[in-house]
Amino acid sequence: MDVLSLTGDEASVRFAPDSLPILRPGRAARIYRDATPVGWLGEIHPQIVKALNLPTSAFIFELEIGPAFKAKQLKYHKISKFPSVRRDLAIVVDENVPLAVLQENVTVSASGL
């Protein structure tokens, strides 16, 4: 269920086949968060659909808001006292210096690091 994934702990949500007299056998499930039951999902029993004069089958969904939406505690990472530094380097070079010479000097200088 996408709505329960908003809690940050969708792995703890599971559906297990179950039954209620109001629900059609084989088309009902109990919703759990870890081991705690938090709701139901299923198709209404055909006899009830007929008794209510519904034109087609219907489904119901029930969810206990409190335990179902209990959010996982967020983890955070402490911000470093020494944040990374990015620097831009500008060099003034005479127009007469060929690009090949400039590239070679940068390559030689960088290889010594």
TIGUVO-765238 format. One record per residue (C-alpha): residue number from 1; residue in one letter; x, y, z. Coordinates in steps of 0.25 Angstrom, whole numbers. Layout:
REM residues N
+-----+-----+-------+-------+-------+
|   n | res |    c1 |    c2 |    c3 |
+-----+-----+-------+-------+-------+
| NUM |   a |     X |     Y |     Z |
...
+-----+-----+-------+-------+-------+
//
This chain:
REM residues 113
+-----+-----+-------+-------+-------+
|   n | res |    c1 |    c2 |    c3 |
+-----+-----+-------+-------+-------+
|   1 |   m |     0 |     0 |     0 |
|   2 |   d |     6 |    13 |    -5 |
|   3 |   v |     0 |    21 |     6 |
|   4 |   l |     6 |    13 |    17 |
|   5 |   s |    20 |    15 |    11 |
|   6 |   l |    19 |    29 |    15 |
|   7 |   t |    23 |    25 |    29 |
|   8 |   g |    37 |    21 |    24 |
|   9 |   d |    35 |     7 |    28 |
|  10 |   e |    27 |     0 |    17 |
|  11 |   a |    35 |   -13 |    20 |
|  12 |   s |    27 |   -15 |    33 |
|  13 |   v |    14 |   -15 |    25 |
|  14 |   r |     8 |   -29 |    21 |
|  15 |   f |    -5 |   -35 |    16 |
|  16 |   a |   -10 |   -48 |    21 |
|  17 |   p |   -22 |   -56 |    16 |
|  18 |   d |   -33 |   -55 |    27 |
|  19 |   s |   -48 |   -55 |    27 |
|  20 |   l |   -60 |   -47 |    33 |
|  21 |   p |   -74 |   -51 |    31 |
|  22 |   i |   -77 |   -38 |    23 |
|  23 |   l |   -65 |   -41 |    13 |
|  24 |   r |   -65 |   -51 |     2 |
|  25 |   p |   -57 |   -64 |     5 |
|  26 |   g |   -44 |   -64 |    -2 |
|  27 |   r |   -44 |   -49 |    -5 |
|  28 |   a |   -41 |   -43 |     9 |
|  29 |   a |   -28 |   -40 |    16 |
|  30 |   r |   -24 |   -34 |    29 |
|  31 |   i |   -14 |   -23 |    29 |
|  32 |   y |    -2 |   -24 |    39 |
|  33 |   r |     9 |   -14 |    43 |
|  34 |   d |    20 |   -24 |    48 |
|  35 |   a |    11 |   -33 |    57 |
|  36 |   t |     0 |   -23 |    60 |
|  37 |   p |   -13 |   -24 |    52 |
|  38 |   v |   -16 |   -10 |    47 |
|  39 |   g |   -27 |   -12 |    37 |
|  40 |   w |   -36 |   -20 |    27 |
|  41 |   l |   -37 |   -20 |    12 |
|  42 |   g |   -47 |   -29 |     4 |
|  43 |   e |   -59 |   -31 |    -5 |
|  44 |   i |   -72 |   -30 |     1 |
|  45 |   h |   -79 |   -43 |     2 |
|  46 |   p |   -89 |   -45 |   -11 |
|  47 |   q |  -101 |   -48 |    -2 |
|  48 |   i |   -99 |   -34 |     5 |
|  49 |   v |   -97 |   -27 |    -9 |
|  50 |   k |  -110 |   -34 |   -13 |
|  51 |   a |  -117 |   -30 |     0 |
|  52 |   l |  -113 |   -15 |    -2 |
|  53 |   n |  -117 |   -15 |   -17 |
|  54 |   l |  -103 |   -11 |   -21 |
|  55 |   p |  -101 |   -12 |   -36 |
|  56 |   t |   -87 |   -18 |   -35 |
|  57 |   s |   -78 |   -24 |   -25 |
|  58 |   a |   -72 |   -14 |   -15 |
|  59 |   f |   -59 |   -14 |    -7 |
|  60 |   i |   -57 |    -9 |     7 |
|  61 |   f |   -44 |    -4 |    14 |
|  62 |   e |   -42 |    -1 |    28 |
|  63 |   l |   -30 |     4 |    35 |
|  64 |   e |   -27 |     8 |    49 |
|  65 |   i |   -20 |    21 |    47 |
|  66 |   g |   -11 |    22 |    60 |
|  67 |   p |    -4 |     9 |    59 |
|  68 |   a |    -4 |     8 |    43 |
|  69 |   f |     3 |    22 |    42 |
|  70 |   k |    13 |    21 |    53 |
|  71 |   a |    25 |    26 |    46 |
|  72 |   k |    39 |    21 |    47 |
|  73 |   q |    48 |    30 |    54 |
|  74 |   l |    57 |    38 |    44 |
|  75 |   k |    72 |    36 |    44 |
|  76 |   y |    80 |    48 |    41 |
|  77 |   h |    95 |    50 |    39 |
|  78 |   k |   102 |    61 |    46 |
|  79 |   i |   108 |    72 |    38 |
|  80 |   s |   123 |    72 |    38 |
|  81 |   k |   130 |    84 |    45 |
|  82 |   f |   139 |    83 |    33 |
|  83 |   p |   131 |    84 |    20 |
|  84 |   s |   137 |    81 |     7 |
|  85 |   v |   143 |    92 |     0 |
|  86 |   r |   142 |    94 |   -15 |
|  87 |   r |   151 |   104 |   -22 |
|  88 |   d |   152 |   110 |   -36 |
|  89 |   l |   166 |   114 |   -41 |
|  90 |   a |   168 |   124 |   -52 |
|  91 |   i |   181 |   126 |   -59 |
|  92 |   v |   185 |   137 |   -68 |
|  93 |   v |   193 |   132 |   -79 |
|  94 |   d |   199 |   140 |   -91 |
|  95 |   e |   191 |   138 |  -104 |
|  96 |   n |   204 |   134 |  -111 |
|  97 |   v |   205 |   121 |  -102 |
|  98 |   p |   200 |   109 |  -111 |
|  99 |   l |   189 |   100 |  -104 |
| 100 |   a |   197 |    88 |  -106 |
| 101 |   v |   208 |    94 |   -97 |
| 102 |   l |   198 |    98 |   -87 |
| 103 |   q |   192 |    84 |   -86 |
| 104 |   e |   205 |    78 |   -85 |
| 105 |   n |   209 |    87 |   -73 |
| 106 |   v |   196 |    84 |   -66 |
| 107 |   t |   197 |    69 |   -68 |
| 108 |   v |   212 |    69 |   -63 |
| 109 |   s |   208 |    77 |   -51 |
| 110 |   a |   196 |    69 |   -48 |
| 111 |   s |   204 |    56 |   -49 |
| 112 |   g |   213 |    61 |   -37 |
| 113 |   l |   201 |    61 |   -27 |
+-----+-----+-------+-------+-------+
//
